[in-house]
Amino acid sequence: MGSPVKTLSLAFSPDSDDIFMFLPLLRGDIDTEGLAFHHERADTETLNGLAAKGEVDVIALSIATYAKLTESYVLMGSGASVGRGYGPVVVSEKGGTLADYKGKRIGIPGHGTTATMVLRLLLPEFEPVVIPIAPYSLTFEALRRGEVDAALLIHEGRLTYESEGFSLISDVGVGFAELTGGLPIALGGNAIRKGLGEETVTKVARLCKKSIAWALEHREEMMDALLAHETRGDVKIDRTLLDRYLAMYANADTLHLPDDARRGVGELFRRAHAAGLLAKEPRVEIVDG
């Protein structure tokens, strides 16, 4: 008889890049080496909350949230959503510059998101208003009703705001690059609970990297699967938009977090600590698998 299968908990968002990464792992496209995964899907801020409780073994979370959880989780060297001169966007009906919104009400997707942390570095004075990420329409409705003066958009929302009739105020990925001399920004990543032990942590990191590699090698097939099983009725995504989104956030940087993006993580934490957004500057620990 073979060794018993060990089941781990896995949590990630319904967004296209997350499903792209994990679907090969979950449907058996790669050898899982005696591991099985029981998964759940939730919006980014809910995932950040689950990570804070430390109850999920493998989780996709905001890099900004990982900064506070380095004692219990280790970051994978694969699975990051990296923006190179682009990232989440601040939009409004009126347009203008980011400075015009000093002290104004800005809708944010959650206090634990990396987008919010970077926006606080770029615009220290604004009134944050948390608007749930799902459904996406909530943010656009809040803007139209005047409940917020502007809104910070992440995930696919940053590609659909123009079709919804809104104007770009600022791309926080551009702002981060300008702050840091051109460093890319890692917005989200995959983390593994340290309590699983070094052997399992290394194995999980290896499996997740293999899953991403399989997805990248079978990109067209994966796009077919994502479009066929899209569950978010409010996300207006077609093949062209999906292709654009995956090119941004599921690419070579996702397979292996490069040195400049790793420096970007450290620089984000350094600046956040200096600005009083983090109680201490965390030590970044990455397992490459």
Residue pairs with C-beta under 8 A, 6 or more apart in sequence:
2 34
3 34
5 34
5 35
5 36
6 34
6 35
6 36
6 200
7 35
7 36
7 37
7 38
8 35
8 36
8 37
8 38
8 57
8 58
8 196
8 200
8 204
9 37
9 38
9 39
9 40
9 55
9 56
9 57
9 58
10 22
10 26
10 37
10 38
10 39
10 40
10 56
10 57
10 58
10 59
11 39
11 40
11 41
11 42
11 47
11 50
11 56
11 58
11 59
11 60
12 18
12 19
12 21
12 22
12 39
12 41
12 47
12 59
12 60
12 190
13 41
13 42
13 43
13 44
13 47
13 60
13 155
14 41
14 42
14 43
14 134
14 231
14 232
15 44
15 155
15 156
16 156
16 226
16 237
16 242
16 245
16 246
16 250
17 81
17 245
17 246
17 249
17 250
17 254
18 41
18 60
19 226
19 229
20 215
20 222
20 226
20 246
20 250
21 60
21 79
21 190
21 208
21 211
21 212
21 215
21 250
21 254
22 39
22 208
22 211
23 29
23 211
23 215
23 222
23 225
23 226
24 30
24 210
24 211
24 212
24 214
24 215
24 218
24 222
25 32
25 37
25 207
25 208
25 210
25 211
26 37
26 39
29 211
29 214
29 218
30 207
30 210
30 211
30 214
32 207
33 203
33 206
33 207
35 200
35 203
35 204
35 207
37 58
42 50
43 132
43 133
43 134
44 61
44 62
44 109
44 110
44 113
44 133
44 154
44 155
44 188
45 109
45 110
45 111
45 112
45 113
45 130
45 132
45 133
47 59
47 60
47 61
47 62
48 61
48 62
48 65
48 110
48 112
48 113
49 112
50 56
50 59
51 59
51 61
51 65
51 66
51 69
51 73
51 191
52 65
52 68
52 69
52 112
54 69
54 72
54 73
54 193
56 193
57 192
57 193
57 196
57 204
58 190
58 191
58 192
58 193
58 204
58 208
59 73
59 190
59 191
60 79
60 188
60 189
60 190
60 191
61 69
61 73
61 188
61 189
61 190
61 191
62 110
62 112
62 113
62 114
62 187
62 188
63 75
63 80
63 114
63 186
63 187
63 188
63 189
63 265
63 268
64 112
64 113
64 114
64 116
64 117
64 268
64 272
65 112
65 113
66 73
66 75
66 189
66 191
67 269
67 272
67 278
67 282
68 278
68 282
69 191
70 282
70 283
70 284
70 285
71 194
72 193
72 194
72 195
73 191
73 192
73 193
73 194
74 191
74 192
74 194
74 201
74 285
74 286
74 287
75 189
75 190
75 191
75 284
75 285
75 286
75 287
76 189
76 190
76 191
76 192
76 204
76 205
76 208
76 209
76 286
76 287
76 288
76 289
77 205
77 209
77 256
77 257
77 286
77 287
77 288
77 289
78 190
78 205
78 208
78 209
78 212
78 254
78 255
78 256
78 257
78 288
78 289
79 189
79 190
79 208
79 209
79 212
79 254
80 186
80 187
80 188
80 189
80 190
80 253
80 254
80 257
80 261
81 186
81 187
81 188
81 189
81 249
81 250
81 254
82 184
82 185
82 186
82 187
82 249
82 251
82 253
82 254
82 257
82 261
83 173
83 176
83 184
83 185
83 187
83 248
83 249
84 173
84 177
84 184
84 253
85 173
85 174
85 177
85 182
85 184
86 171
86 173
86 174
86 248
87 115
87 118
87 158
87 171
87 172
87 173
87 174
87 176
87 185
87 187
88 115
88 118
88 119
88 152
88 153
88 154
88 158
88 171
88 172
88 173
88 187
89 152
89 153
89 158
89 161
89 168
89 169
89 170
89 171
89 172
90 98
90 101
90 106
90 119
90 150
90 151
90 152
90 153
90 168
90 169
90 170
90 171
90 172
91 143
91 150
91 151
91 153
91 161
91 166
91 167
91 168
91 169
92 101
92 143
92 149
92 150
92 151
92 166
92 167
92 169
93 143
93 144
93 165
93 166
93 167
94 149
94 167
95 167
95 168
95 169
96 169
97 169
97 170
98 122
98 123
98 169
98 170
98 175
99 123
100 169
101 123
101 126
101 149
101 150
101 169
102 123
102 125
102 126
103 125
103 126
103 127
104 126
104 127
104 149
104 150
105 126
105 127
105 129
105 147
105 148
105 149
105 150
106 119
106 123
106 126
106 127
106 128
106 129
106 148
106 149
106 150
106 151
106 152
107 129
107 130
107 131
107 139
107 142
107 143
107 147
107 148
107 150
107 151
107 152
108 115
108 116
108 119
108 128
108 129
108 130
108 131
108 151
108 152
109 115
109 116
109 130
109 131
109 132
109 133
109 139
109 152
109 153
109 154
110 116
110 130
110 133
111 128
111 130
113 154
114 185
114 186
114 187
114 188
114 268
115 152
115 154
115 172
115 187
116 128
116 152
117 268
117 272
117 277
118 172
118 173
118 175
118 176
118 185
118 268
119 126
119 152
119 172
120 272
120 275
120 277
121 175
121 176
121 179
121 271
121 272
121 275
121 277
122 170
122 172
122 175
122 176
122 179
124 275
129 142
129 147
129 148
131 138
131 139
131 142
131 148
131 151
132 138
133 154
133 155
134 232
134 234
135 232
135 233
135 234
136 156
136 157
136 160
136 232
136 234
136 235
137 234
139 151
139 153
139 157
140 151
140 161
140 164
140 166
142 148
142 151
143 150
143 151
143 166
150 169
152 172
153 161
154 187
156 235
156 237
156 241
156 245
159 241
159 244
159 245
160 235
160 236
160 237
160 241
161 168
162 168
163 236
172 185
173 184
173 185
176 183
176 185
176 264
176 268
177 183
177 184
177 185
179 271
180 264
180 267
180 271
183 260
183 261
183 263
183 264
183 267
184 253
184 260
184 261
184 264
185 261
185 264
185 268
186 257
186 261
186 262
186 264
186 265
186 268
187 249
189 257
190 208
192 201
192 204
192 205
192 287
193 201
194 201
196 204
201 287
202 287
202 289
203 289
204 289
205 287
205 288
205 289
206 289
207 289
208 289
209 255
209 256
209 288
209 289
212 250
212 254
212 255
213 255
215 222
215 250
216 250
216 251
216 252
216 254
216 255
219 246
223 239
223 242
223 243
223 246
226 242
227 237
227 238
227 239
227 242
230 237
237 245
253 261
256 288
257 286
262 284
262 286
265 284
266 284
269 278
269 281
269 282
269 284
270 281
272 278
273 279
273 280
273 281
